[in-house]
């Protein structure tokens, strides 16, 4: 009985908030809001130019090496254990995999900016 009442109250509040959200905002946008950029400048060209995949490669490399730092950050504390061979093995494995991937991308020409 209590659960049914709570469900009904939640449904009523949700329906009320959805209804208010449709009525409350302005439905007549002005020309500035309809422009592709809301900065006040007219666009110089089309906004649909394709991005070069090189920019995405740089972003992925940044995230990859940022993740590497996050993974390798606890290593100095882990090296203080009784037997640090497991820590050294995992650290070496991570660095080796990243090095192999970097060499592969380098050999395939994925890091070349000019073609």
C-alpha positions as CSV (number, residue, x, y, z in Angstrom):
1,X,0.0,0.0,0.0
2,X,2.8,2.4,0.9
3,X,4.8,1.5,-2.2
4,X,1.8,2.1,-4.4
5,X,1.2,5.5,-2.9
6,X,4.9,6.4,-3.3
7,X,4.8,5.2,-6.9
8,X,1.7,7.4,-7.6
9,X,3.3,10.4,-6.0
10,X,6.5,10.0,-8.0
11,X,4.5,9.5,-11.2
12,X,2.4,12.6,-10.5
13,X,5.5,14.8,-9.7
14,X,7.3,13.5,-12.8
15,X,4.3,14.2,-15.0
16,X,3.9,17.7,-13.5
17,X,7.6,18.5,-14.1
18,X,7.5,17.3,-17.7
19,X,4.4,19.3,-18.4
20,X,5.9,22.5,-16.8
21,X,9.1,22.0,-18.8
22,X,7.1,22.1,-22.1
23,X,5.1,25.2,-21.2
24,X,7.8,27.3,-19.4
25,X,10.5,27.9,-22.0
26,X,10.1,30.4,-24.8
27,X,9.1,28.8,-28.1
28,X,10.1,31.7,-30.3
29,X,13.9,31.7,-30.7
30,X,15.6,34.8,-32.0
31,X,18.1,35.0,-34.9
32,X,21.1,34.8,-32.6
33,X,19.9,31.5,-31.2
34,X,19.2,30.2,-34.7
35,X,22.7,31.0,-35.9
36,X,25.3,28.2,-35.9
37,X,27.5,30.1,-33.4
38,X,26.1,32.0,-30.5
39,X,29.1,34.3,-30.3
40,X,27.6,37.1,-32.5
41,X,30.0,36.5,-35.4
42,X,28.7,35.4,-38.8
43,X,30.3,32.2,-39.9
44,X,33.1,32.5,-42.4
45,X,32.5,29.2,-44.1
46,X,30.6,26.0,-43.6
47,X,30.6,24.5,-40.1
48,X,30.6,21.0,-41.5
49,X,34.2,20.7,-42.5
50,X,35.6,17.2,-41.7
51,X,38.2,17.1,-38.9
52,X,41.5,15.4,-39.6
53,X,41.9,12.1,-37.9
54,X,45.4,13.3,-36.7
55,X,43.7,15.5,-34.0
56,X,41.8,12.4,-32.7
57,X,45.1,10.5,-32.7
58,X,46.7,13.1,-30.6
59,X,43.8,13.0,-28.2
60,X,43.9,9.3,-27.9
61,X,47.6,9.3,-27.3
62,X,47.2,11.9,-24.6
63,X,44.5,9.8,-22.9
64,X,46.7,6.7,-23.3
65,X,49.7,8.3,-21.6
66,X,47.5,10.0,-19.0
67,X,46.2,6.5,-18.2
68,X,49.7,5.2,-18.0
69,X,50.6,7.8,-15.4
70,X,47.5,6.9,-13.4
71,X,48.5,3.2,-13.6
72,X,52.2,3.8,-12.7
73,X,51.6,6.3,-10.0
74,X,51.3,3.8,-7.1
75,X,54.5,2.0,-8.2
76,X,56.9,3.8,-5.7
77,X,54.7,2.8,-2.8
78,X,54.3,-0.7,-4.1
79,X,58.1,-1.1,-4.4
80,X,58.4,-0.9,-0.6
81,X,56.8,-4.3,-0.2
82,X,58.7,-7.4,1.0
83,X,59.0,-8.9,-2.5
84,X,58.6,-6.2,-5.3
85,X,59.0,-8.6,-8.2
86,X,55.3,-8.8,-9.0
87,X,55.1,-5.0,-9.0
88,X,58.2,-4.8,-11.3
89,X,56.7,-7.4,-13.6
90,X,53.4,-5.6,-14.1
91,X,55.1,-2.2,-14.5
92,X,57.5,-3.6,-17.1
93,X,54.6,-5.2,-18.9
94,X,52.6,-1.9,-19.1
95,X,55.6,0.0,-20.3
96,X,56.5,-2.7,-22.8
97,X,53.0,-2.8,-24.3
98,X,52.9,0.9,-24.7
99,X,56.4,0.9,-26.3
100,X,55.4,-1.8,-28.8
101,X,52.2,0.2,-29.7
102,X,54.2,3.4,-30.1
103,X,56.7,1.6,-32.4
104,X,53.9,0.1,-34.4
105,X,52.2,3.4,-35.0
106,X,55.5,5.0,-35.8
107,X,56.4,2.3,-38.4
108,X,52.9,2.5,-40.0
109,X,53.2,6.3,-40.4
110,X,50.4,7.1,-38.0
111,X,52.4,9.8,-36.3
112,X,53.4,11.7,-39.5
113,X,51.7,15.0,-39.8
114,X,52.6,15.8,-43.4
115,X,51.7,13.3,-46.1
